[in-house]
Amino acid sequence: MANKNTLTYYLVIACLFFIPILYFKTYIGPLPLSAEVILVPLVTLAAIYEFFKGKIRLNDLKIWPLTAAFALFLVVSLISIVNAIDLKSAIMETARYLSYVVLFLIVAKVDFTKKQYLSFAKWFGAAVVIVGVFGVLQYVFNFSLNKAGLYALQEAKGRVDSTLVNPNYYSAYLNYLIPTILLVAVVYFKNRTAQLLMFALFAIYVANVVLTYTRAAWVTMACALILLIILMPKLFIKNAIKPHILLSFLILFTVVYFMPDVQSRTSSALYAIEQLLPKGTNISIGDPSDSGEGDGDVIVDEEVEEEEDATTSRAVVSRTTLWKTGWYMLRDNPVLGLGVGNYTANYKEYVEKYPELYIGHDSYSVHNSYLKVGAETGFIGLISFLLIYVVYFLTIIKLYLDQKQNVLGKVMAVGLFVGSVCYMVQNLSNNLIFIPQLNMIFWLTAGLVLAFLAKNRKEAA
């Protein structure tokens, strides 16, 4: 029988389990070596071999629009290399991009069985639990915590990054999965024990988001929960108002509220948003000067708040300066950009050319995936890159709106949609799309969910 215990199937399981939890990276000469670098070529070779041997077959999921969008951006990227001053970086960036695309196309088009999708969910779920629990233990026992950004934290021991190397990357991974975990807990499962166990996993992931101390991730997570309710109002609210679910939410909210630095960091996040908004826009976050008079303790708190506002302001200025650097590169090279993978290679030249862009470093990330793409491939590249995600989201919507989808299908579609929105939003403040481990998880799981939704629809017909 096609797809029965194939090597491709086992290698996909290996990707789902090992890529999230096994981070290592070394180099063999100029070539990087990591879990995804080893596994993706193996999956590719196995899928090609087993397809031609008739051991696997393809499903009927229509992904030619996505394939065309992938191909268009690849062509633009390759043309942009004519402007590259660092050919090695251009080749490596293109190779990473192709690895995401190839893995996605394989898992989206191979016709796995429902039983195999269940196995995928179990293995990936095991990795999800390991990553989340490891993150909490990392903070509790204070090992390998990221110390970057502690100048703005008064109580925290450090920032959690679990197996994702960087707290910002980790927070994006968490926010990508949290919507689906919550929907499965509240909407899909009917058994109280199963609901509470899944909600416990959701709580662990929320705690991990908090412990990354990534303000953009906190805001994104809050907005994602609102979006979930908007997209699934009847099913979500109907199940969420059950006593054990309401109590679980209340306990989680209370615990989070009293976690180290949550209250001050939340105010700082709102202050940062206020600073980024156009002048004249007002977000009420309170004013330290309104905190009372004549109380020594209050004066100390005011000084702390003023100091944190100052560090937040500096962080906002630094981030907007980095964004401006990316914009200047795009503005000066609007057609083909500076060459795919060549933002860093041109950074020093630009801060020397425009001194107002200098923030004390000869090399620094733009902290915005879209500006990085624009700077490297021009407006044509940026438009073709965004087209990939437009088609991607339209594909999810089409599968969600199919009347043949059952509750599980609806839950998976909405979870993927909202999680992907979170991922795209956090790319406004980080280069997440260019982090191999993170982006591999995104496209691997997205491809499997889209294929599952197509299978689910077909079998329900």
KEFI-689010 format. One record per residue (C-alpha): residue number from 0; residue in three letters; x negated, y, z negated. Coordinates in nm, 2 decimals. Last residue first. Example, Ala and Ser with C-alpha at 12.3 -4.5 7.8 and 13.67 -1.06 7.14 Angstrom:
> k  r  u  v  w
> 1  Ser  -1.37  -0.11  -0.71 .
> 0  Ala  -1.23  -0.45  -0.78 .
//
This chain:
> k  r  u  v  w
> 460  Ala  1.73  1.42  -0.14 .
> 459  Ala  1.58  1.39  -0.49 .
> 458  Glu  1.28  1.20  -0.35 .
> 457  Lys  1.20  1.48  -0.10 .
> 456  Arg  1.23  1.76  -0.35 .
> 455  Asn  1.00  1.59  -0.60 .
> 454  Lys  0.75  1.51  -0.33 .
> 453  Ala  0.73  1.87  -0.22 .
> 452  Leu  0.71  1.99  -0.58 .
> 451  Phe  0.44  1.74  -0.65 .
> 450  Ala  0.24  1.86  -0.35 .
> 449  Leu  0.27  2.22  -0.48 .
> 448  Val  0.17  2.11  -0.83 .
> 447  Leu  -0.14  1.92  -0.70 .
> 446  Gly  -0.26  2.21  -0.49 .
> 445  Ala  -0.22  2.46  -0.78 .
> 444  Thr  -0.40  2.23  -1.01 .
> 443  Leu  -0.71  2.20  -0.79 .
> 442  Trp  -0.69  2.56  -0.68 .
> 441  Phe  -0.69  2.70  -1.03 .
> 440  Ile  -0.93  2.45  -1.19 .
> 439  Met  -1.18  2.52  -0.91 .
> 438  Asn  -1.14  2.90  -0.96 .
> 437  Leu  -1.24  2.86  -1.33 .
> 436  Gln  -1.54  2.63  -1.27 .
> 435  Pro  -1.66  2.83  -0.97 .
> 434  Ile  -1.63  3.19  -1.11 .
> 433  Phe  -1.57  3.41  -0.81 .
> 432  Ile  -1.19  3.44  -0.84 .
> 431  Leu  -1.26  3.55  -1.20 .
> 430  Asn  -1.44  3.87  -1.11 .
> 429  Asn  -1.29  4.06  -1.40 .
> 428  Ser  -1.05  4.36  -1.47 .
> 427  Leu  -0.81  4.34  -1.18 .
> 426  Asn  -0.87  3.96  -1.17 .
> 425  Gln  -0.67  3.95  -1.49 .
> 424  Val  -0.36  4.04  -1.28 .
> 423  Met  -0.42  3.76  -1.03 .
> 422  Tyr  -0.45  3.50  -1.30 .
> 421  Cys  -0.15  3.62  -1.48 .
> 420  Val  0.05  3.60  -1.15 .
> 419  Ser  -0.08  3.25  -1.11 .
> 418  Gly  0.05  3.15  -1.45 .
> 417  Val  0.39  3.30  -1.37 .
> 416  Phe  0.42  3.11  -1.04 .
> 415  Leu  0.28  2.79  -1.17 .
> 414  Gly  0.51  2.79  -1.47 .
> 413  Val  0.81  2.89  -1.24 .
> 412  Ala  0.73  2.60  -1.00 .
> 411  Met  0.66  2.34  -1.27 .
> 410  Val  0.98  2.43  -1.46 .
> 409  Lys  1.20  2.43  -1.15 .
> 408  Gly  1.06  2.09  -1.05 .
> 407  Leu  1.11  1.95  -1.40 .
> 406  Val  1.47  2.08  -1.39 .
> 405  Asn  1.55  1.92  -1.05 .
> 404  Gln  1.45  2.06  -0.71 .
> 403  Lys  1.70  1.97  -0.44 .
> 402  Gln  1.84  2.33  -0.41 .
> 401  Asp  1.50  2.45  -0.28 .
> 400  Leu  1.45  2.79  -0.44 .
> 399  Tyr  1.14  2.67  -0.63 .
> 398  Leu  0.98  2.53  -0.32 .
> 397  Lys  1.03  2.85  -0.12 .
> 396  Ile  0.90  3.06  -0.42 .
> 395  Ile  0.59  2.85  -0.45 .
> 394  Thr  0.51  2.88  -0.08 .
> 393  Leu  0.58  3.26  -0.09 .
> 392  Phe  0.32  3.28  -0.37 .
> 391  Tyr  0.06  3.11  -0.17 .
> 390  Val  0.14  3.31  0.15 .
> 389  Val  0.09  3.64  -0.05 .
> 388  Tyr  -0.22  3.49  -0.21 .
> 387  Ile  -0.40  3.41  0.12 .
> 386  Leu  -0.28  3.75  0.26 .
> 385  Leu  -0.48  3.92  -0.02 .
> 384  Phe  -0.80  3.78  0.13 .
> 383  Ser  -0.70  3.89  0.49 .
> 382  Ile  -0.63  4.24  0.36 .
> 381  Leu  -0.96  4.26  0.17 .
> 380  Gly  -1.15  4.12  0.47 .
> 379  Ile  -1.01  4.38  0.71 .
> 378  Phe  -1.06  4.65  0.45 .
> 377  Gly  -1.43  4.57  0.42 .
> 376  Thr  -1.60  4.24  0.37 .
> 375  Glu  -1.84  4.29  0.07 .
> 374  Ala  -1.69  4.61  -0.09 .
> 373  Gly  -1.34  4.49  -0.03 .
> 372  Val  -1.40  4.14  -0.18 .
> 371  Lys  -1.57  4.30  -0.48 .
> 370  Leu  -1.29  4.56  -0.51 .
> 369  Tyr  -1.04  4.27  -0.51 .
> 368  Ser  -1.23  4.07  -0.77 .
> 367  Asn  -1.26  4.35  -1.02 .
> 366  His  -1.53  4.36  -1.29 .
> 365  Val  -1.77  4.53  -1.05 .
> 364  Ser  -2.06  4.31  -1.19 .
> 363  Tyr  -2.38  4.48  -1.29 .
> 362  Ser  -2.74  4.52  -1.17 .
> 361  Asp  -2.99  4.80  -1.24 .
> 360  His  -2.81  4.88  -1.57 .
> 359  Gly  -2.77  5.19  -1.78 .
> 358  Ile  -2.42  5.30  -1.67 .
> 357  Tyr  -2.51  5.47  -1.33 .
> 356  Leu  -2.22  5.56  -1.11 .
> 355  Glu  -2.26  5.94  -1.16 .
> 354  Pro  -2.61  5.90  -1.00 .
> 353  Tyr  -2.45  5.82  -0.66 .
> 352  Lys  -2.74  5.72  -0.43 .
> 351  Glu  -2.94  5.56  -0.71 .
> 350  Val  -2.62  5.39  -0.84 .
> 349  Tyr  -2.56  5.27  -0.49 .
> 348  Glu  -2.91  5.13  -0.42 .
> 347  Lys  -2.90  4.94  -0.75 .
> 346  Tyr  -2.57  4.78  -0.66 .
> 345  Asn  -2.65  4.66  -0.31 .
> 344  Ala  -2.77  4.31  -0.39 .
> 343  Thr  -2.50  4.27  -0.65 .
> 342  Tyr  -2.22  4.34  -0.39 .
> 341  Asn  -2.38  4.11  -0.13 .
> 340  Gly  -2.18  3.78  -0.16 .
> 339  Val  -2.00  3.85  0.18 .
> 338  Gly  -2.17  4.14  0.37 .
> 337  Leu  -2.18  4.51  0.29 .
> 336  Gly  -1.83  4.57  0.42 .
> 335  Leu  -1.71  4.48  0.76 .
> 334  Val  -1.49  4.77  0.85 .
> 333  Pro  -1.47  5.01  0.56 .
> 332  Asn  -1.84  5.04  0.47 .
> 331  Asp  -1.88  5.37  0.29 .
> 330  Arg  -1.53  5.35  0.14 .
> 329  Leu  -1.58  4.99  0.04 .
> 328  Met  -1.91  5.06  -0.13 .
> 327  Tyr  -1.76  5.37  -0.30 .
> 326  Trp  -1.47  5.16  -0.42 .
> 325  Gly  -1.69  4.90  -0.58 .
> 324  Thr  -1.88  5.17  -0.76 .
> 323  Lys  -1.56  5.34  -0.87 .
> 322  Trp  -1.45  5.01  -1.02 .
> 321  Leu  -1.78  5.00  -1.22 .
> 320  Thr  -1.71  5.36  -1.33 .
> 319  Thr  -1.36  5.26  -1.43 .
> 318  Arg  -1.50  4.98  -1.65 .
> 317  Ser  -1.77  5.21  -1.81 .
> 316  Val  -1.51  5.48  -1.89 .
> 315  Val  -1.27  5.23  -2.03 .
> 314  Ala  -1.54  5.08  -2.25 .
> 313  Arg  -1.65  5.43  -2.37 .
> 312  Ser  -1.29  5.51  -2.46 .
> 311  Thr  -1.25  5.19  -2.64 .
> 310  Thr  -1.57  5.26  -2.84 .
> 309  Ala  -1.43  5.60  -2.93 .
> 308  Asp  -1.08  5.47  -3.02 .
> 307  Glu  -1.26  5.21  -3.24 .
> 306  Glu  -1.45  5.49  -3.42 .
> 305  Glu  -1.13  5.69  -3.47 .
> 304  Glu  -0.95  5.38  -3.60 .
> 303  Val  -1.23  5.31  -3.85 .
> 302  Glu  -1.23  5.67  -3.96 .
> 301  Glu  -0.86  5.67  -4.01 .
> 300  Asp  -0.88  5.35  -4.21 .
> 299  Val  -1.14  5.51  -4.44 .
> 298  Ile  -0.91  5.82  -4.48 .
> 297  Val  -0.62  5.59  -4.56 .
> 296  Asp  -0.81  5.43  -4.84 .
> 295  Gly  -0.90  5.76  -4.99 .
> 294  Asp  -0.53  5.87  -4.99 .
> 293  Gly  -0.49  6.25  -4.97 .
> 292  Glu  -0.26  6.26  -4.68 .
> 291  Gly  -0.06  6.02  -4.47 .
> 290  Ser  -0.11  5.83  -4.15 .
> 289  Asp  -0.01  6.10  -3.90 .
> 288  Ser  -0.37  6.19  -3.81 .
> 287  Pro  -0.43  5.83  -3.71 .
> 286  Asp  -0.18  5.88  -3.43 .
> 285  Gly  0.06  5.61  -3.33 .
> 284  Ile  0.06  5.39  -3.03 .
> 283  Ser  0.33  5.57  -2.83 .
> 282  Ile  0.25  5.54  -2.46 .
> 281  Asn  0.26  5.87  -2.28 .
> 280  Thr  0.19  5.93  -1.91 .
> 279  Gly  0.08  6.29  -1.86 .
> 278  Lys  -0.25  6.20  -1.70 .
> 277  Pro  -0.22  5.88  -1.49 .
> 276  Leu  -0.26  5.55  -1.68 .
> 275  Leu  -0.61  5.41  -1.76 .
> 274  Gln  -0.64  5.59  -2.09 .
> 273  Glu  -0.30  5.48  -2.20 .
> 272  Ile  -0.39  5.12  -2.11 .
> 271  Ala  -0.70  5.15  -2.33 .
> 270  Tyr  -0.49  5.29  -2.62 .
> 269  Leu  -0.25  5.00  -2.59 .
> 268  Ala  -0.55  4.76  -2.61 .
> 267  Ser  -0.70  4.95  -2.91 .
> 266  Ser  -0.36  4.93  -3.09 .
> 265  Thr  -0.37  4.56  -3.03 .
> 264  Arg  -0.73  4.53  -3.14 .
> 263  Ser  -0.64  4.71  -3.47 .
> 262  Gln  -0.35  4.47  -3.54 .
> 261  Val  -0.52  4.15  -3.42 .
> 260  Asp  -0.86  4.23  -3.60 .
> 259  Pro  -0.86  3.89  -3.79 .
> 258  Met  -0.54  3.69  -3.76 .
> 257  Phe  -0.24  3.83  -3.96 .
> 256  Tyr  -0.02  3.89  -3.66 .
> 255  Val  -0.11  3.56  -3.50 .
> 254  Val  0.00  3.37  -3.81 .
> 253  Thr  0.33  3.56  -3.83 .
> 252  Phe  0.41  3.52  -3.46 .
> 251  Leu  0.33  3.15  -3.47 .
> 250  Ile  0.56  3.10  -3.78 .
> 249  Leu  0.84  3.29  -3.62 .
> 248  Phe  0.81  3.11  -3.28 .
> 247  Ser  0.82  2.77  -3.46 .
> 246  Leu  1.12  2.88  -3.66 .
> 245  Leu  1.30  2.98  -3.34 .
> 244  Ile  1.21  2.64  -3.18 .
> 243  His  1.33  2.44  -3.49 .
> 242  Pro  1.65  2.64  -3.51 .
> 241  Lys  1.75  2.62  -3.14 .
> 240  Ile  1.76  2.96  -2.98 .
> 239  Ala  1.48  2.87  -2.74 .
> 238  Asn  1.68  2.61  -2.55 .
> 237  Lys  1.96  2.84  -2.43 .
> 236  Ile  1.72  3.13  -2.39 .
> 235  Phe  1.49  2.93  -2.15 .
> 234  Leu  1.76  2.76  -1.95 .
> 233  Lys  1.97  3.07  -1.90 .
> 232  Pro  1.70  3.33  -1.85 .
> 231  Met  1.46  3.14  -1.62 .
> 230  Leu  1.29  3.41  -1.41 .
> 229  Ile  1.34  3.69  -1.66 .
> 228  Ile  1.25  3.48  -1.96 .
> 227  Leu  0.93  3.37  -1.79 .
> 226  Leu  0.85  3.73  -1.70 .
> 225  Ile  0.87  3.84  -2.06 .
> 224  Leu  0.63  3.56  -2.17 .
> 223  Ala  0.39  3.66  -1.89 .
> 222  Cys  0.40  4.03  -2.01 .
> 221  Ala  0.28  3.92  -2.36 .
> 220  Met  0.01  3.70  -2.21 .
> 219  Thr  -0.11  3.98  -1.98 .
> 218  Val  -0.14  4.23  -2.27 .
> 217  Trp  -0.34  3.98  -2.47 .
> 216  Ala  -0.56  3.89  -2.18 .
> 215  Ala  -0.64  4.25  -2.10 .
> 214  Arg  -0.75  4.29  -2.47 .
> 213  Thr  -0.99  4.01  -2.46 .
> 212  Tyr  -1.05  3.92  -2.82 .
> 211  Thr  -1.12  3.56  -2.72 .
> 210  Leu  -0.97  3.46  -3.05 .
> 209  Val  -0.63  3.59  -2.95 .
> 208  Val  -0.62  3.38  -2.64 .
> 207  Asn  -0.73  3.08  -2.85 .
> 206  Ala  -0.45  3.13  -3.09 .
> 205  Val  -0.20  3.14  -2.80 .
> 204  Tyr  -0.36  2.81  -2.67 .
> 203  Ile  -0.32  2.64  -3.01 .
> 202  Ala  0.04  2.77  -3.03 .
> 201  Phe  0.12  2.62  -2.69 .
> 200  Leu  -0.03  2.29  -2.80 .
> 199  Ala  0.19  2.30  -3.11 .
> 198  Phe  0.48  2.38  -2.89 .
> 197  Met  0.41  2.06  -2.70 .
> 196  Leu  0.42  1.86  -3.02 .
> 195  Leu  0.73  2.04  -3.14 .
> 194  Gln  0.91  1.97  -2.82 .
> 193  Ala  0.81  1.61  -2.81 .
> 192  Thr  0.94  1.57  -3.17 .
> 191  Arg  1.26  1.75  -3.09 .
> 190  Asn  1.34  1.53  -2.78 .
> 189  Lys  1.48  1.75  -2.51 .
> 188  Phe  1.16  1.83  -2.32 .
> 187  Tyr  1.20  2.04  -2.01 .
> 186  Val  1.30  2.39  -2.14 .
> 185  Val  1.12  2.47  -2.46 .
> 184  Ala  0.80  2.26  -2.46 .
> 183  Val  0.77  2.22  -2.08 .
> 182  Leu  0.83  2.59  -2.04 .
> 181  Leu  0.57  2.68  -2.30 .
> 180  Ile  0.30  2.46  -2.15 .
> 179  Thr  0.38  2.60  -1.80 .
> 178  Pro  0.35  2.96  -1.91 .
> 177  Ile  0.03  2.89  -2.11 .
> 176  Leu  -0.17  2.74  -1.83 .
> 175  Tyr  -0.29  3.05  -1.63 .
> 174  Asn  -0.31  3.25  -1.95 .
> 173  Leu  -0.55  3.00  -2.10 .
> 172  Tyr  -0.78  2.99  -1.80 .
> 171  Ala  -0.78  3.37  -1.79 .
> 170  Ser  -0.87  3.39  -2.16 .
> 169  Tyr  -1.16  3.15  -2.10 .
> 168  Tyr  -1.30  3.36  -1.82 .
> 167  Asn  -1.29  3.66  -2.04 .
> 166  Pro  -1.44  3.47  -2.34 .
> 165  Asn  -1.73  3.35  -2.12 .
> 164  Val  -1.87  3.00  -2.09 .
> 163  Leu  -1.55  2.81  -2.01 .
> 162  Thr  -1.60  2.52  -2.25 .
> 161  Ser  -1.47  2.71  -2.56 .
> 160  Asp  -1.51  3.09  -2.50 .
> 159  Val  -1.42  3.21  -2.85 .
> 158  Arg  -1.54  3.56  -2.95 .
> 157  Gly  -1.73  3.63  -3.27 .
> 156  Lys  -1.70  3.64  -3.65 .
> 155  Ala  -1.41  3.88  -3.62 .
> 154  Glu  -1.35  4.13  -3.90 .
> 153  Gln  -1.44  4.48  -3.77 .
> 152  Leu  -1.43  4.43  -3.39 .
> 151  Ala  -1.53  4.70  -3.15 .
> 150  Tyr  -1.91  4.65  -3.18 .
> 149  Leu  -1.84  4.28  -3.15 .
> 148  Gly  -1.82  4.32  -2.77 .
> 147  Ala  -2.07  4.04  -2.69 .
> 146  Lys  -2.12  3.79  -2.98 .
> 145  Asn  -1.99  3.48  -2.80 .
> 144  Leu  -1.94  3.21  -3.06 .
> 143  Ser  -2.17  2.90  -3.02 .
> 142  Phe  -2.07  2.78  -3.37 .
> 141  Asn  -1.87  2.96  -3.63 .
> 140  Phe  -1.70  2.65  -3.79 .
> 139  Val  -1.35  2.80  -3.76 .
> 138  Tyr  -1.42  2.98  -3.43 .
> 137  Gln  -1.56  2.68  -3.25 .
> 136  Leu  -1.30  2.46  -3.41 .
> 135  Val  -1.03  2.67  -3.25 .
> 134  Gly  -1.19  2.66  -2.90 .
> 133  Phe  -1.26  2.28  -2.93 .
> 132  Val  -0.89  2.23  -3.00 .
> 131  Gly  -0.80  2.42  -2.69 .
> 130  Val  -1.05  2.25  -2.46 .
> 129  Ile  -0.98  1.90  -2.59 .
> 128  Val  -0.60  1.95  -2.56 .
> 127  Val  -0.63  2.08  -2.20 .
> 126  Ala  -0.86  1.79  -2.11 .
> 125  Ala  -0.61  1.54  -2.23 .
> 124  Gly  -0.33  1.72  -2.04 .
> 123  Phe  -0.55  1.69  -1.73 .
> 122  Trp  -0.56  1.32  -1.78 .
> 121  Lys  -0.19  1.29  -1.86 .
> 120  Ala  -0.08  1.52  -1.57 .
> 119  Phe  -0.29  1.33  -1.32 .
> 118  Ser  -0.14  1.01  -1.44 .
> 117  Leu  0.21  1.14  -1.40 .
> 116  Tyr  0.11  1.25  -1.04 .
> 115  Gln  0.00  0.90  -0.98 .
> 114  Lys  0.33  0.75  -1.09 .
> 113  Lys  0.51  1.00  -0.86 .
> 112  Thr  0.30  0.87  -0.57 .
> 111  Phe  0.02  1.05  -0.40 .
> 110  Asp  0.06  1.17  -0.04 .
> 109  Val  -0.27  1.36  0.02 .
> 108  Lys  -0.19  1.71  0.15 .
> 107  Ala  -0.21  1.93  -0.15 .
> 106  Val  -0.50  1.74  -0.31 .
> 105  Ile  -0.71  1.75  0.00 .
> 104  Leu  -0.62  2.11  0.11 .
> 103  Phe  -0.71  2.24  -0.24 .
> 102  Leu  -1.04  2.06  -0.25 .
> 101  Val  -1.13  2.19  0.10 .
> 100  Val  -1.04  2.55  0.01 .
> 99  Tyr  -1.22  2.57  -0.32 .
> 98  Ser  -1.54  2.41  -0.17 .
> 97  Leu  -1.52  2.65  0.13 .
> 96  Tyr  -1.53  2.95  -0.10 .
> 95  Arg  -1.83  2.81  -0.29 .
> 94  Ala  -2.01  2.76  0.04 .
> 93  Thr  -1.93  3.11  0.16 .
> 92  Glu  -2.07  3.26  -0.16 .
> 91  Met  -2.38  3.05  -0.14 .
> 90  Ile  -2.44  3.15  0.23 .
> 89  Ala  -2.40  3.52  0.15 .
> 88  Ser  -2.62  3.50  -0.16 .
> 87  Lys  -2.89  3.34  0.05 .
> 86  Leu  -2.86  3.60  0.32 .
> 85  Asp  -2.93  3.89  0.09 .
> 84  Ile  -2.93  4.20  0.31 .
> 83  Ala  -2.59  4.12  0.45 .
> 82  Asn  -2.45  4.35  0.73 .
> 81  Val  -2.42  4.07  0.99 .
> 80  Ile  -2.28  3.85  0.72 .
> 79  Ser  -1.95  4.04  0.76 .
> 78  Ile  -1.87  3.81  1.06 .
> 77  Leu  -1.88  3.51  0.84 .
> 76  Ser  -1.65  3.67  0.58 .
> 75  Val  -1.40  3.77  0.85 .
> 74  Val  -1.39  3.42  0.99 .
> 73  Leu  -1.35  3.27  0.64 .
> 72  Phe  -1.07  3.52  0.57 .
> 71  Leu  -0.88  3.40  0.88 .
> 70  Ala  -0.94  3.04  0.80 .
> 69  Phe  -0.79  3.06  0.45 .
> 68  Ala  -0.49  3.25  0.59 .
> 67  Ala  -0.44  2.98  0.86 .
> 66  Thr  -0.46  2.71  0.60 .
> 65  Leu  -0.21  2.89  0.39 .
> 64  Pro  0.03  2.91  0.69 .
> 63  Trp  -0.05  2.54  0.78 .
> 62  Ile  0.06  2.43  0.43 .
> 61  Lys  0.38  2.25  0.52 .
> 60  Leu  0.41  1.97  0.26 .
> 59  Asp  0.50  1.65  0.46 .
> 58  Asn  0.26  1.42  0.29 .
> 57  Leu  -0.07  1.27  0.43 .
> 56  Arg  -0.17  0.91  0.41 .
> 55  Ile  -0.44  0.72  0.22 .
> 54  Lys  -0.60  0.38  0.27 .
> 53  Gly  -0.57  0.41  0.65 .
> 52  Lys  -0.95  0.36  0.70 .
> 51  Phe  -0.96  0.71  0.86 .
> 50  Phe  -0.79  0.86  0.56 .
> 49  Glu  -1.01  0.66  0.32 .
> 48  Tyr  -1.33  0.79  0.47 .
> 47  Ile  -1.22  1.15  0.48 .
> 46  Ala  -1.07  1.14  0.13 .
> 45  Ala  -1.38  0.97  -0.02 .
> 44  Leu  -1.62  1.22  0.15 .
> 43  Thr  -1.42  1.52  0.02 .
> 42  Val  -1.37  1.38  -0.33 .
> 41  Leu  -1.75  1.31  -0.36 .
> 40  Pro  -1.83  1.66  -0.22 .
> 39  Val  -1.60  1.81  -0.49 .
> 38  Leu  -1.74  1.60  -0.78 .
> 37  Ile  -2.11  1.69  -0.78 .
> 36  Val  -2.08  2.07  -0.74 .
> 35  Glu  -1.77  2.07  -0.96 .
> 34  Ala  -1.97  1.91  -1.25 .
> 33  Ser  -2.27  2.14  -1.20 .
> 32  Leu  -2.59  2.17  -1.00 .
> 31  Pro  -2.70  2.49  -0.82 .
> 30  Leu  -2.93  2.47  -0.52 .
> 29  Pro  -3.23  2.70  -0.50 .
> 28  Gly  -3.47  2.44  -0.63 .
> 27  Ile  -3.26  2.19  -0.81 .
> 26  Tyr  -3.07  2.43  -1.04 .
> 25  Thr  -2.89  2.38  -1.36 .
> 24  Lys  -2.53  2.43  -1.47 .
> 23  Phe  -2.34  2.25  -1.74 .
> 22  Tyr  -1.98  2.28  -1.83 .
> 21  Leu  -1.79  1.96  -1.89 .
> 20  Ile  -1.44  2.03  -2.04 .
> 19  Pro  -1.25  2.19  -1.75 .
> 18  Ile  -1.44  2.02  -1.46 .
> 17  Phe  -1.43  1.68  -1.64 .
> 16  Phe  -1.07  1.58  -1.67 .
> 15  Leu  -0.90  1.72  -1.35 .
> 14  Cys  -1.21  1.65  -1.14 .
> 13  Ala  -1.24  1.29  -1.27 .
> 12  Ile  -0.87  1.24  -1.20 .
> 11  Val  -0.92  1.36  -0.84 .
> 10  Leu  -1.21  1.11  -0.82 .
> 9  Tyr  -0.98  0.83  -0.92 .
> 8  Tyr  -0.72  0.91  -0.66 .
> 7  Thr  -0.98  0.95  -0.39 .
> 6  Leu  -1.13  0.61  -0.47 .
> 5  Thr  -0.79  0.46  -0.41 .
> 4  Asn  -0.58  0.29  -0.67 .
> 3  Lys  -0.28  0.25  -0.43 .
> 2  Asn  -0.29  0.55  -0.19 .
> 1  Ala  -0.13  0.35  0.09 .
> 0  Met  0.00  0.00  0.00 .
//
